Amino acid sequence: MTPVNDTKSQFAVFLLTGIPGHEDIHLWISIPFSFMYAISIVGNAVIMYFIKTDSSLHEPMYIFLSILALTDLGLSIATVPTILGIFLFNSREISLNACFAQLFFIHFLAKIESSILLLMAFDRFIAICNPLRYASILTLPRIVKLALVFVVRGVAVAFPFPFLLKRFPYCQANVLSHSYCLHQDVMKLACADITVNVIYGMFTTVFTLGLDSLLIFLSYVMILKTVLSIASRTESLRALNTCVSHLCAVLLFYVPDIGLAVLHRFGNSSFHLLKILLGYVYLLVPPLMNPIVYSVKSKHLRARIIRAFVK
């Protein structure tokens, strides 16, 4: 284990961690991980392709889904090299600059995913609570503007992370907790005052994930209130059924993300293995499950995919 003494040294590296205590079966673990990554990349690429090429899917819900698929594809690509490098080749070293670049993309894409889930909740809210104005509210120019606003927000929030970390000397043990780089993990290795990083990290979490999850919750409160006012039980269930895919995506993203943030802030060494496993769930499961859930639950998208493969 080589300590990192100077962030400016071109030989300075961090050491990534696979699953401690199971190094002898890392090669076997790489097999399901490789399948998960392959399914994630192919599944999200297929979703994007069909939405782009089929004019009947050029609706707000499917446009948001295509952006979500693009974000999940980016998260998979950003983490594939380091995770599979550890399990296939035992390649644990990552330079500081590469680590900072990776954590920027992971945090940036995570903020984008949170924003898209919020927009999808807004889409369901308008579709159920004010269906007559759905087409006039969610126009294509407005969707593009909303997406650009959240992309700018994601860049603005994640951009300072590498620079806040680059100013530190790293003179402690240089072993990270995960197979990839996260701001909250790297900053703990600095032998300097990290108060600014802690405060900024908490601010960005509250301003993005916290605010988005609160607005999603309020959207579903309004949706539930509207659905319960519908006299027909069949119509109520039909309206709620249109939200199932989105609710699954929300739970798959926010539960591991919030759990991982809590463990990094307040967990001790006894939660180390749980932190590692939750880290894999956080980055592997949403990109894997989102295309599957939406392909199964979305009638039009499912029909389009079946029609293509039947041909």
C-alpha angles and dihedrals in degrees: 000000000000117000117224109233103170129027090206094058112108089217095054113119142171122224116229122213129227117186108318115231093019100074091123092064098039090111091056091046089054090065098067090037090054091049091049092051092046092050091046094051096042094042095050092043090052092050091051093046096052094044091050097046100039112073091197088067094054092108127122094256093053093042089056089046091053090052089049089051091050090051092049089048089053092050091051093049092046093056104032097084098054100036097047090038089063097045097040104034105012087240101161103158122099125173120238094248092049090048093050091048092050095049090049092056093043093051093040094051092044090056090048091051090051090050093049091050087053091051090049089052089051089050091054090045093055093042093054104029100037108015096157091063096039096105094043094049101042100048121160095251090051092048090051091049093049091048092050092049091054093045089054089047091051093050093045092051098043099037096079094053097083092045093048089053098040093064093063129091111228109212101147127083107307099216115124124209097234142043089252138037125271127176094234091051099046096046091061090065094060118106092215141074107295097181093116091052092048093050093044092047091052091046093052091047092052094041095050116018095025095047094042094049091048092052091046089052092050090048091056092046088058091044092051091047091052094045093050089054091060109102097210114078090204092055091047092053091045091053093048091047090065088062098051096089092049093047089052091050091049093051093044090054106036102039096059092036094053092041092052092047091051093049092050092049101040109008123108133208092283089069094051097109092043089052091053094048092046088051090058091047090050094056104026107040105053095051089045099046103035096072091043095050094045093045090053099042101037107082097198095044092046091050091049093051093046091049091052095050094043088057 
